[in-house]
Amino acid sequence: MAGATLAMALALAPSALMAQSQPGNAPKDYYRAEFIILERLVDPKGIEEQMSGKQVDPTIQPDKTLWAAQQDGSHRSDLKLVPRSELHLNQAAARLERSGNYRVLAATGWYEAFPPDYDGEPLQIAMGDWLAEAGLHTVEGFIEVDRQRFLHVGVHLNHWMINPDALRSPAMDLPPEASGEQETEQSAEIQAGSGSTAEGFFEIAQTPDAEPLQLVTWIRETRRMRSEEIHFIDSPTIGVLVFFKRIEAGS
């Protein structure tokens, strides 16, 4: 059902004739780049793709930001973003939201010249729920636009969650009688004046064995883009819709 909803949204999007803020006297090789970043609303436990053993490359820190969510619900960007109401993909975003199967994390775009041999720089992405335990958002990474003969978009995104097992202390997994015995033994040792034992107890109780941050899925893909066509790059839990509108010179 979720796949059918997405297919319908993509099929109907080209028929939406939206108002567009096309700059006057557009330069050569000028485009409006549009991106929808979405989360598929599924239970992470049901994902067949196992990512827990994957080695995640160190996250780079791009100099420019496309979309960085703030904890107050706003976002910041280093680009002059197009209002969502003016995007060609706006109708697709609305249908995906109404389906109840997807959450649109960002629907945005900007105007830029992409001449041949254009070497774009990574644009930071940080959105979704704020994971206070890890100090980051559920979806983080970057997107990059390049052009050789054709436009190419590189998507490098991680979808994170907090591992609930990491938030449990070892005592929580013991039977009640065992937990009580351990506490009695620890209390006796602490009262006997063993400061090192007390420190060790609190270290064990407060330091989980599992890492608190867990990778759900990721996207690592670079794809050639045709202008005026909708492209979809996805993983089992997150996806990116891409659309480029070529702006003719003098328009």
N, C-alpha and C positions, 0 to 999 in steps of 0.2 A: 504493500500500500504506500509506504513512504517513497519507494522508487517511482511509482506511478504518479504521485504528487509532484515530484521533482520533474519528471518528464513532461507533465502538463504545463508546469510553470515555464519550462524552457521553450516549449512549443508555442505558447501564447505570447511570450515576451516580445518577439519581433513585431507583433501586430500593434503594440502599444505605441501610439504616436504622442510622445510627451513634449512639452515645451523644453527647448534646449537653449542654454546660454552660449551661443557660438560667438567667440570673439571676432570683431571686425578686422579685416585685413590680416587674416590668419597667415602665418609664415608657411613655408614649404615643409612637408612631412610633419604636419601638425595633427595631433590626435586628442581625443578624449578617452582616457583610460578609465575603465570602470571595474570595480571589484565588489563582490558580495562574499563575505566570509561567514560561514554558517556552521552550526553544531547540530548533528543528528541526535535527536533525543532518544537514546537507547541506554539500556543498562550496561555499564562497562563490563560487568561480569559475564555478559552474554557474547562478548566480542571474541571471535575465534582466533584473531591475530594476537599472538602472545608477544608482548613487547618488554616484559620484565627483564629479559636477559640481553636486550639490545644495548649496545654501547652508544651513548649519546655524545656527539661531538661537542666540545666547548662552545657555548653560545657566544656569537660575536656581538659586538655593540655597535650597531650602525650609527653613522653620524646624523642621518635624517630619519624622521618618524613619519610613517603613513598614518597610523592610528594607535594611540596609546590610551587605553581606558584609565580613568581616574577613579579613586575610591568613592567620590561623591556622585558618580554616575555620568559625569561629563567625559570628554576625551580631548586630547591635544594632537596636533599635527603640524609638521613643518611645511606642508603643502597647502596651496589655496584650493580647498576641496569644493566640489560642485554640490549644491543642495541635493539631497536624496530625491526630491520630487522631480528633478530635471534629468534623472538618469534613465537611460534606455532599459536598464535592468530593474527599475523600480517596481514594475508590475510583477515580475518574477519574485522579487523579495516579499511583496505583500502576499502573494499566493502561498509561498512557503511558510510564512508566519501563520496564516489562517489555517493551514493544514493541521497544525498541532504536532507535526512530526519533526519540525526543524525550529531552531532558534537562530534568527539572524543576528550575528554579533556586530556586523558592520556592513553598511551598503554605501559606498562612496566612490568618488572618482575625481579626476583632475585633468587639466589641459597641459600638454607638453609636446615639444617637437622631438620626434624620434628619427633622426636622419640615419642613413646607412652607416654602419660601423659605430653606432651609438653604444657606448659602454656604460650601462646604468650602474648606480650604486645601490646597495641593499637599503630597503626601507623597513624600519622597525614595525613589528606587529605585537601588541600586547592587549588582550581583550578576554572577555569571559569573566567568570567569578574570580574574586580575589582570594587566593590561598594564603591566609595569614601565617600559617605554620611554615610556609616555604618562602614567603615574601615575593610571590609572583602571581600572574594570572593563569587561568587554566589553559589558554592558548597563547603561545609566545613564539617568536621567531622573526622571519623577515621574508619580504617579497622583492624580487629584482626584475626589472624590465631591461632587456638588451635588444639591439637590432643589428643583424648582419645584413643579409639581403631581406630577410623576413624578421618580423617581431618575434621575440621569445620571452616567455615569462618563467622565472624560476621561483618555486614555492618551497620554503624551508620552514615548516611549522611543527611544533611539538604540542600535543594535547596531554596535559598533566592532571593528576588527581592526587588527593592525599590518601595514603595507604592507611586504612583504619587500624590495621594490626600494629602499626608503628606508634599509635597513640595509646596502646594498652601497656600497662606495667606488667612485669612477669607475675606478680601476685594475683592479678585478675584472672589468670589462666589456671590457678591452682584450685583444687577442691576446697570448700570452706574449712574443713578440719585441718588440711595441710597448711592453708594460709594462716590459720590461727596458731599452729605450732611454730611456723616460721617467725611470726611476729613475737611470740613468747620468747623464743631463743634470742632473737635480735634484741629485745628489750632487756633481757637478763645480761647480755654482753655489754649493752650500752650503759646500764646501771652499774656494772662492774668497773666502769671507767675506761673502757676501750674506745678511745676517740676514733682510731683508725677504722674499727668495725662499724661505727656509726656512719662515718663518711662513706664507707663502702656500701652500706645498706641503702643510703639515699641515692648513691650513684646508680646502683642496680635498679632501684624503683623508678628513677626518673629518666634513665637512658634506654630507649627501646633498641631491640636488636635489629629491627627492620628499618629501612630508610623511609622517612615520612613522605617523600615525593616519589610518585609512581607514574611511569609513562604509560598512557593508555594506547594511543596510536600516534603516528607522525605522518607528515607528507614530505617527501624528498623527490621533487620532480621538476624538470625543465621541459617546457613544451612550446612548439612553434604555434604562433597565433595568426589567424587570418582576420583582418578587419571585417567588421559587419557580421561576424559569426560569434555565437556564444560558446564558450569553452568551459568545461567543468573538470577540475582537478580535485580528487578527494581521497580520503581514507575511510575506514569504517565509521568514524565518529565526527570528522570535520571535513569541510569541503570549501572550495573557492570557485565561484563563477567569475569569468573574465570576459570582457567585451571591449573592443576598441572601435571607436567611431572616427573615421578619417575626416578631417575638416579641410575642405578645399580652400586653396589660397584665394584671397579676395572675398571670402564669404563673410 
